[in-house]
């Protein structure tokens, strides 16, 4: 994997001179830098280290006015080379830069004790720096005296950097991320952006998402320190030639990466290690990638938020962050004053608005800042943690936002959890079994409450029931979830109607008496039942009363609506099915059915089509046979 060495330190402590002595490159490239004799913007140079190979060195500004540029340069640093002048030792920006490195989880450090020839007592200076490092949590850092103009100590610095970079390399992340810090047009090539690859690897031809502009492009070509590449890896200083994008479409602060993993947002949730906790609602400066944006702070320490953040903060193998967490660590919502680009797991620095003093640093745990509303159980698996941190699960796209992965990358893990029963999937909506049960219980509670108010209605309006139960699912996930409940025998569904599986329509004594008269009349007619108007005349009853009791009977399962003109009492239909068994395996024709039940095609065909639809009978050519096991419909 490519490596990045970040230079840091107080202004005029010899960073640029040391880089030139190490690499032969003058990183003060801007005219203003030459004129003022100090680094204003980022300077980069390649460095070949024995046993390590080629690494990138970034020289960052030391002056307080250019602290944001220092923060951009420190992102993705594997080893920090901190310059401390032997004659003036630790200065304000030295302290601040070291704090930033600590907040950005840069764990490897080499201290170059520059201007060693100016020290009145070099060993005393070295001892004082050693004590300061011990107190700052960098007791393993080497301290190397250097006099860069004379070339003294340069080889020793190279050796110390090589030792710091030696050892096991971190695994490349599945997605790449690049904060853009420079944009220009190259003659014959088009638009080029540069930055330090913060994670993963990118190759020529890869698709690109560009935020907060919401643009898409692809990698036309790649370079690192003037060398053409097919693939660039985390820690490399890269220039990317973009396809189909104009210069005026981009600004410094742009974030690029794998499509589906970078987002435009105005609210982010961050796990912050505070050096100093600001007041709620304070205005702060956020250094986010190569961007700086103002924001308001909202503090939170609820158990749900804490469980959620602890589970989702990304940890790489060997990361000791949990063991050395700041006592002031806190989950924070940042409301940005303008749209900015963000990615899950991205690190950032917070400073006071004015004066811009350092407040803390953190990692994005949710690029859209939504507050978890349910306490998560302590689980090691971030997928389950993300699902558990919500009351009713969440869709795949939201899960991807929280975990910083694409739907393709999450596909196999989600399917494995589904097969093992750890997760339930409903057309892209994911729940744990307990969430499914809880949501089903709430739906059942609302259904039974409404059935109690309307005991004569077999079907309740589905949309109204779901609204009252506050079911968060929509469209396909909702249909799949309801179908699962129906399969489990918890609900019944019919068109736009829904009912609890245990509910039965209850008629009043007066309605029962009326239905008994109507049912007796219908049973006497066999399959040749009359329309409601004629039944009303035969029984000397109001037409509306007969129509209403028939509708109640159908809702309660006491009668069957065969067609708009035919309503059969349920016993009549069951008697028909029973008699059809007499034909056995040879089946029967519609004409035979008509003759057996002494009816006409007006009744025979609708009844047979209804039985086909309900899978009681099956049509084989011109003959119908009774399906195996068909007792009722």
Secondary structure by P-SEA (a helix, b strand, c coil): cbbbbbbbbcccccaaaaaaaaccccccccaaaaaacccccbbbbbbbbccccbbbbbbbbccccaaaaaaaaaccccccbbbbbccccccaaaaaaaaaaaaacccbbbbccccccccccaaaaaaaaaaaaaaaccccbbbbbbbcccccaaaaaaaaaaaaacccccccccbbbbbccbbbbcccccbbbbbccccccccccbbbbbccccccccccccccccccccccccccccccccccccccccccccccccccccccccbbbbbcccccccccbbbbbbbcccbbbbbbbbbbbcaaaaaaaaacccccccccccccccccbbbbbbbcccbbbbbccccbbbbbcccccccbbbbbcccccccccccccccccaaaaaaacccccccaaaaaaaaccccccaaaaaaaaaaaccccccccccccaaaaaaaaaaaaaaaaaaaaaccccccccaaaaaaaaccccccaaaaaaaaaaaaaccccccccbbbcccbbbbbcaaaaaaaaaaaaaaaaaccccccaaaaaaaacccaaaaaaaaaaaaaacccccccccccccaaaaaaaaaaacccccccccaaaaaaaaccccccaaaaaaaaaaaccccccccbbbbccccccc
